[in-house]
Structure formats: C-alpha cells, structure tokens
Amino acid sequence: MVRQTGRRIVVSVMCMILLFTAGCSGKNEAGGNQEQSLEEVREDDAGQEEQQGKDSEPKQLKQAEKPQFIPHGIRSVSLTKDGEEFLHISREPAEYKMNFDYWEVLNPYDENVTMNTEVMFEMFGELCGLAFDTPVKVEEGTDTGIADSDMGYTVEYVDTADDSKAQSTEDADTAAEVILGNEDGSGGRYAAVAGSEDQVYVLPEETLRMVFGREPFDYILKIPVLISADTLKGIVITAEDRQYEIQVDTAADSYKFGRKKVDKNEFAALYQAISGIILDSEIDGERDGEKEEPKLTVVFDRNMEDAPKVQVSYYSYDDEFDSVEIDGEERFLVKKEEVEALIGQIEEAF
C-alpha cells in the first residue's frame, strides 16, 4: 500500500515536471489540487523572483514571546532532540524550481531531495496547534527539565493570521525557539520560549510525539531527484558500457534520442521512467564487498546558468537492492528490478 501510494504521488509530480498534458493535476504547496499551465508557473516564479530582488538583504527577525502562526506563514522549521538537530526544513525559492519544489530538507539531506509537501504541512498544522496562551503555575521543587533541556524546535514565520497575506509574503519576519522539558505526568510536557524561560507552559505530549516521531525520510518524495524538463538542455545516460544522449528544447518542442527525433509524448514517457524510480529506504548497514562501477548513470544538463547539473548513479548493493548516489552522496536504496527495467526501457527507446 505504501509503495502504491508513493507511485501515485510520483505520477502526480511527473505531471508537474513535464507540464505537457493539459489538465494534468498536481499538488501545490498546501497539498491541494490545482491545474497549472507552463505560463502560469513562469509568471508565478517571475513575480516571486522580483520580490526576492527587492529584499535581497537578510532581515533581522523579531523574537516572539508567545509564538502563534499559521501553516502558510511558516518559512523554516528546525527540530532538535538528544541535543542534536535531526531535521531542518526551509523554503528556498530559486528561478529554476517550480513553486511546489521550493521546500528543502537542509538537514540531514540537501537540495537534491524533494519534499513531500503533504506530510510537511501535516507537521506544520501540528506545530500551529501548540498554544502559548496561559503560563502554568509550577509547584515549588518541580523539575520542569527546561534548564537542562536537550529537546526543542525553532520556527521562522510570517507573523500574520491572514492566509492570503502569509502566502504572498516571501520572507519570515518572526522567529521563536521553543524549549521542551520533562513530561508533567498528566499527558503534557513542560515548555518555554527562549528568552522568556520564566514563563512555563504545558504542551500536549500527543502532538509533540507526532511532530518528533517522524523520520526525515518520511518528509521526502520517494524519487531520486525532481528536475523540470523546462530547465533541461540534455541528458547523458551511461548504462552497461553504452552511452545515450537526449537533447531537450521544450521551448521549441524539440526532442532527440541520439540523432533520432521523437515527439514530446515519447520523450515524456522515457523521462517519467528515468525520474520515477521509487526510493525504497535509506541505507542502513554496509554493502557486501567493494563498490563496483555504476550500473546506470544519468546526468541532467541544464539550460539555466544558476541551475546545477545533477548526476544520479545506481550501484549494485545486495541481492534485492541497488543503491542511489546523487552528486556523490549515497543515501538511498531502490529495488534492483526497477533499475534493470529502466535500463531495458532506455535501450528499447534508442
């Protein structure tokens, strides 16, 4: 069921990446459905880039005493437990991205992984439900755990309850660091806002357990990379000692497999297969034997100066899985048969 759900999400995202089929429905940042043409995406990105230019200097964020925010107002979330930051999500717009791809997991991953915004907004909603309305009276001698806490979260956000304003404002203007202490024994956990530690609150442990219970892998879309075809000028594929080249010019509606011209539907089918291998899990353990030459390498060459070239390589890992290396970072496993099927599809297409 999980893999079927993952495939449905991937198909939806492929529609947004390719932007070829009229009426193809994709996920926006709020997790809702929308129909969006290529021109609408370009106009949206252009407007956001113009706003970025006006506010190029980093802003000094106001420190909240009683943080209150809405999901669309959040711009960054950092979660810490056992004294270590284990998750850092940040909204990082760029000209070569589509708006639903602005979100990144800066820790423990990097910009190459793709956020599952549906799961992300679930967590944002949980954080928004943590209220700092009325401090509690702490009985003398109670160890709240706040003074020596190793757990908490930091949120940067737009300080507004107006959803439209939150969505149209690029940068956060407010920040809050919440320190989490001990459980209170009644289904809550003591908490305080950094800078106002004398004010102690009790937050529901059930909500905090949901926020801190997910692993970073739960927040990402289970595909190796997300690259809009509109930002490509070519793809170089190496598989089993053979090299294949794809030339892409979406503006001119021109696509070639080697010297062979193909129509956009042929290109879309192969590109969806190349981009749609499902990440099964993170690597947990060591490979048997030494790392061999990659079975398959895909290099995405871009047509925009700021857009990075991306290389994805697949290596044999064990009897069931191959590993995925993205720009030199080997983190994930995929089913071996999916890689072998993709190699066969590439050979057949050429």
C-alpha positions in Angstrom: 0.0 0.0 0.0 2.8 2.4 0.9 4.6 1.8 -2.4 1.3 2.2 -4.4 0.7 5.5 -2.6 4.2 6.5 -3.4 3.7 5.7 -7.1 0.5 7.8 -7.2 2.3 10.8 -5.8 5.2 10.3 -8.2 2.8 10.2 -11.2 1.2 13.5 -10.0 4.6 15.1 -9.6 5.7 13.9 -13.0 2.8 15.8 -14.5 4.1 19.0 -12.9 7.7 18.2 -14.0 6.8 17.6 -17.6 3.9 20.1 -17.9 2.9 18.5 -21.2 -0.5 17.1 -20.7 -3.4 19.6 -20.5 -5.4 19.2 -17.4 -2.8 17.1 -15.5 -3.5 17.7 -11.8 -0.6 18.3 -9.4 0.0 19.1 -5.8 0.5 22.7 -4.7 2.3 23.7 -1.5 -0.8 23.4 0.6 -1.3 19.8 -0.5 -4.4 20.7 -2.6 -5.1 20.0 -6.2 -4.6 22.6 -8.9 -4.3 22.8 -12.7 -1.4 25.0 -13.7 -0.1 25.8 -17.2 3.5 26.4 -18.0 2.9 30.1 -18.5 1.2 30.3 -15.1 4.2 28.6 -13.5 6.6 31.0 -15.2 4.5 34.1 -14.2 4.3 32.9 -10.6 8.1 32.3 -10.4 8.9 35.7 -12.1 6.8 37.5 -9.5 8.4 35.8 -6.6 11.9 36.4 -8.1 11.0 40.1 -8.4 10.0 40.2 -4.7 13.3 38.5 -3.8 15.3 41.2 -5.6 13.6 43.9 -3.5 14.5 42.2 -0.3 18.0 40.9 -1.0 19.4 41.9 2.3 18.7 39.4 5.2 16.2 40.7 7.7 16.6 40.8 11.5 13.8 38.6 12.7 11.6 39.6 15.7 11.8 37.1 18.5 8.3 36.0 19.6 7.4 35.7 23.3 4.2 33.9 22.6 4.5 32.3 19.1 1.4 32.0 17.1 1.4 31.3 13.3 -0.4 29.5 10.5 0.8 26.8 8.2 1.3 29.0 5.1 3.2 31.5 7.2 6.0 29.1 8.1 9.3 29.5 6.3 11.6 27.3 8.3 11.4 24.6 11.0 14.3 23.0 12.9 13.7 20.1 15.3 16.2 19.1 17.9 16.3 16.0 20.2 19.1 14.5 22.3 20.9 17.7 21.8 21.2 17.4 18.0 19.3 18.9 15.2 17.8 16.0 13.3 15.5 17.9 10.9 15.7 21.3 9.2 13.1 22.2 6.7 13.4 25.5 4.8 11.6 27.3 2.0 14.4 28.0 -0.6 13.0 29.6 -3.8 15.0 29.5 -7.0 14.4 30.6 -10.6 14.9 27.0 -11.9 12.4 25.5 -9.5 8.6 25.3 -9.6 6.8 26.7 -6.6 5.9 23.4 -5.0 9.6 22.4 -5.2 10.8 25.4 -3.1 10.9 23.4 0.1 14.2 21.7 1.0 15.4 19.3 3.8 18.6 21.1 4.6 19.4 18.6 7.4 20.1 15.7 7.0 19.8 15.9 3.2 20.4 18.7 0.7 18.6 20.4 -2.2 18.5 17.3 -4.4 15.9 15.5 -2.3 12.3 16.5 -3.0 9.9 17.5 -0.2 6.6 15.7 0.2 4.7 18.8 1.0 1.6 16.9 2.1 3.4 15.3 5.0 5.3 18.6 5.7 2.0 20.6 6.0 0.6 17.9 8.4 3.6 18.7 10.7 3.1 22.4 10.2 -0.5 22.0 11.3 0.6 20.1 14.4 3.0 22.9 15.3 0.3 25.5 14.8 -1.8 23.7 17.3 0.7 24.2 20.1 -0.7 27.2 22.0 1.2 29.6 24.3 -1.9 31.3 25.8 -1.6 31.0 29.5 1.5 30.0 31.6 1.0 27.4 34.2 1.9 27.7 37.9 4.8 25.3 38.7 4.8 23.9 42.2 8.0 24.6 44.1 10.5 21.8 43.7 9.1 20.6 40.4 11.8 19.8 37.9 10.5 21.0 34.6 13.6 20.0 32.7 13.7 23.3 30.9 17.0 24.5 32.4 19.0 21.4 31.0 16.8 20.6 28.0 18.2 18.8 25.0 14.9 18.9 23.0 13.0 21.7 21.2 12.1 23.4 18.0 12.6 26.6 16.2 10.2 28.2 13.7 10.7 31.2 11.4 7.4 32.5 10.1 5.4 35.4 8.8 3.6 37.0 11.7 0.0 37.0 10.4 -3.2 35.1 10.7 -4.3 36.2 7.2 -3.7 33.2 4.9 -3.6 35.3 1.8 -1.0 37.7 3.3 1.0 34.7 4.5 1.1 33.1 1.1 2.0 36.4 -0.7 4.9 37.3 1.7 8.2 35.9 0.7 10.3 36.0 3.9 9.8 35.4 7.5 9.7 38.3 9.9 9.5 36.5 13.2 11.3 33.6 14.9 10.6 31.5 18.0 12.7 28.9 19.8 10.7 26.6 22.0 12.5 24.7 24.7 10.9 21.4 25.7 11.4 20.0 29.2 10.1 17.0 31.1 6.7 15.4 30.9 4.3 16.7 33.5 2.8 13.3 34.3 -0.7 14.3 33.0 -0.2 13.9 29.3 1.7 17.1 28.7 5.3 18.4 28.6 6.7 21.5 30.1 7.9 24.1 27.6 9.2 27.7 27.5 10.1 30.2 24.8 13.8 31.1 24.7 14.3 34.5 26.2 11.2 34.1 28.4 12.1 31.0 30.3 10.4 32.3 33.5 7.0 31.7 31.7 6.4 27.9 31.7 3.7 26.3 29.6 2.4 22.7 29.2 2.1 21.4 25.6 0.2 18.2 24.7 2.6 15.3 24.6 0.5 13.5 22.0 1.0 16.4 19.5 4.7 16.6 20.3 5.0 12.9 19.7 3.6 13.3 16.2 5.9 16.2 15.4 9.1 14.4 16.7 8.1 10.9 15.8 8.6 11.1 12.0 12.0 10.4 10.5 13.5 12.7 7.9 12.8 10.0 5.2 9.1 10.4 5.9 9.2 14.0 4.7 10.6 13.4 1.2 9.0 12.4 -2.1 10.3 8.9 -2.9 12.1 9.8 -6.1 15.9 10.4 -6.6 15.6 14.0 -8.0 13.0 16.4 -9.2 14.0 18.3 -12.3 11.6 20.2 -14.5 12.0 19.3 -18.2 11.7 23.0 -18.9 15.2 23.5 -17.4 16.9 20.8 -19.4 19.1 21.0 -22.4 20.2 17.4 -22.4 20.5 14.2 -20.6 23.5 11.9 -20.8 22.9 8.2 -19.8 25.6 5.6 -19.3 24.3 2.0 -19.0 26.2 -1.2 -19.3 29.1 0.4 -21.1 26.9 2.2 -23.6 26.2 5.9 -23.7 22.9 7.5 -24.8 22.2 11.2 -25.3 18.9 13.0 -25.1 18.6 16.5 -26.4 15.8 18.6 -25.0 14.3 22.0 -26.0 10.9 22.4 -24.6 10.5 25.9 -25.8 10.9 24.7 -29.4 9.1 21.5 -28.7 12.2 19.6 -30.0 13.4 16.3 -28.6 16.0 13.8 -29.8 17.2 10.4 -28.7 20.7 10.5 -30.2 20.1 11.6 -33.8 16.6 10.4 -33.8 13.8 13.0 -33.5 11.0 12.0 -31.2 7.7 13.6 -30.2 7.1 15.0 -26.8 5.0 12.0 -25.8 7.9 9.6 -26.5 10.2 11.9 -24.5 7.7 12.3 -21.7 7.3 8.5 -21.3 11.0 7.9 -21.1 11.7 10.9 -18.9 9.0 9.8 -16.5 10.6 6.4 -16.3 14.0 7.9 -15.7 12.7 10.2 -12.9 10.2 7.9 -11.4 12.3 5.1 -9.8 10.9 4.7 -6.2 13.2 5.2 -3.3 12.6 2.2 -1.0 14.5 3.2 2.1 17.6 4.8 3.5 20.8 2.8 3.5 21.2 1.1 6.9 24.2 -1.1 7.1 27.1 -1.9 4.8 27.3 -3.3 1.3 28.7 -6.8 0.7 32.1 -6.4 -1.0 33.6 -3.4 -2.6 31.6 -0.8 -4.6 31.7 -1.6 -8.3 31.2 0.6 -11.3 27.7 2.0 -11.6 25.1 0.0 -13.5 23.4 3.2 -14.6 24.4 6.9 -14.5 22.1 9.7 -15.6 23.5 13.3 -15.9 20.9 16.1 -16.2 22.4 19.1 -18.0 20.6 22.4 -17.5 19.8 25.3 -19.7 19.9 27.9 -16.9 23.0 29.4 -15.5 22.0 29.0 -11.8 20.5 25.6 -12.2 23.0 22.9 -11.1 24.0 19.9 -13.2 22.8 16.8 -11.4 24.3 13.3 -11.6 22.4 10.2 -10.4 24.2 6.8 -10.3 22.9 3.4 -9.4 25.2 0.7 -7.9 24.7 -2.9 -7.1 24.2 -3.2 -3.3 22.9 -6.6 -2.4 20.7 -9.4 -3.9 17.5 -7.3 -3.6 18.5 -3.6 -3.8 20.7 -1.2 -5.7 22.0 2.0 -4.1 21.4 5.5 -5.4 24.2 8.1 -5.4 23.2 11.7 -6.1 26.0 14.1 -6.7 28.4 11.9 -4.8 26.1 11.3 -1.8 25.0 7.6 -1.5 22.0 7.6 0.9 19.1 5.5 -0.5 18.1 2.1 -1.8 15.9 1.1 -4.7 14.6 -2.2 -5.9 17.1 -3.9 -8.2 14.4 -4.9 -10.7 13.3 -1.3 -11.2 16.8 -0.3 -12.3 17.1 -3.2 -14.6 13.7 -2.5 -16.1 14.7 1.2 -16.7 17.9 0.1 -18.4 15.8 -2.1 -20.7 13.4 0.7 -21.4 16.3 3.1 -22.3 17.8 0.5 -24.7 14.5 0.0 -26.4 13.8 3.7 -26.7 17.1 4.2 -28.6 
